[in-house]
């Protein structure tokens, strides 16, 4: 019982470690995607302000 328990705990630990590293990778990827989305949104904001200026001139 004791030996099986320790094997089970070590398996759980490995699994948790793996999910943690995977979560870290997902986090890093999400951070990159978020940075790209933010740069795109700033470009869109610049474009929309330019369009507003043009429509105001018209």
ZARO-741071 format. One record per residue (C-alpha): residue number from 1; x, y, z. Coordinates in steps of 0.05 Angstrom, whole numbers, plus 5000, padded with zeros to 4 digits. Layout:
<recs>
+-----+------+------+------+
| num |   c1 |   c2 |   c3 |
+-----+------+------+------+
| NUM |    X |    Y |    Z |
...
+-----+------+------+------+
</recs>
This chain:
<recs>
+-----+------+------+------+
| num |   c1 |   c2 |   c3 |
+-----+------+------+------+
|   1 | 5000 | 5000 | 5000 |
|   2 | 5054 | 5049 | 5020 |
|   3 | 5097 | 5034 | 4958 |
|   4 | 5038 | 5040 | 4911 |
|   5 | 5018 | 5105 | 4944 |
|   6 | 5087 | 5135 | 4933 |
|   7 | 5086 | 5113 | 4860 |
|   8 | 5018 | 5145 | 4851 |
|   9 | 5041 | 5209 | 4884 |
|  10 | 5103 | 5213 | 4840 |
|  11 | 5059 | 5201 | 4779 |
|  12 | 5014 | 5258 | 4801 |
|  13 | 5074 | 5302 | 4813 |
|  14 | 5101 | 5288 | 4743 |
|  15 | 5033 | 5301 | 4713 |
|  16 | 5026 | 5367 | 4751 |
|  17 | 5096 | 5387 | 4730 |
|  18 | 5079 | 5372 | 4658 |
|  19 | 5014 | 5411 | 4660 |
|  20 | 5050 | 5468 | 4694 |
|  21 | 5103 | 5472 | 4640 |
|  22 | 5048 | 5467 | 4587 |
|  23 | 5010 | 5523 | 4622 |
|  24 | 5073 | 5565 | 4622 |
|  25 | 5082 | 5553 | 4548 |
|  26 | 5009 | 5572 | 4535 |
|  27 | 5018 | 5634 | 4578 |
|  28 | 5079 | 5655 | 4538 |
|  29 | 5043 | 5644 | 4473 |
|  30 | 4982 | 5683 | 4498 |
|  31 | 5029 | 5739 | 4519 |
|  32 | 5057 | 5742 | 4448 |
|  33 | 4988 | 5740 | 4417 |
|  34 | 4965 | 5795 | 4465 |
|  35 | 5024 | 5839 | 4447 |
|  36 | 5009 | 5829 | 4373 |
|  37 | 4935 | 5844 | 4384 |
|  38 | 4953 | 5907 | 4423 |
|  39 | 4999 | 5932 | 4367 |
|  40 | 4943 | 5917 | 4316 |
|  41 | 4892 | 5954 | 4360 |
|  42 | 4938 | 6015 | 4365 |
|  43 | 4946 | 6015 | 4290 |
|  44 | 4870 | 6010 | 4284 |
|  45 | 4863 | 6068 | 4333 |
|  46 | 4910 | 6111 | 4292 |
|  47 | 4872 | 6094 | 4228 |
|  48 | 4805 | 6109 | 4260 |
|  49 | 4829 | 6177 | 4286 |
|  50 | 4856 | 6193 | 4216 |
|  51 | 4789 | 6173 | 4186 |
|  52 | 4753 | 6217 | 4237 |
|  53 | 4797 | 6276 | 4217 |
|  54 | 4782 | 6264 | 4143 |
|  55 | 4707 | 6259 | 4156 |
|  56 | 4711 | 6323 | 4198 |
|  57 | 4746 | 6359 | 4141 |
|  58 | 4691 | 6336 | 4093 |
+-----+------+------+------+
</recs>
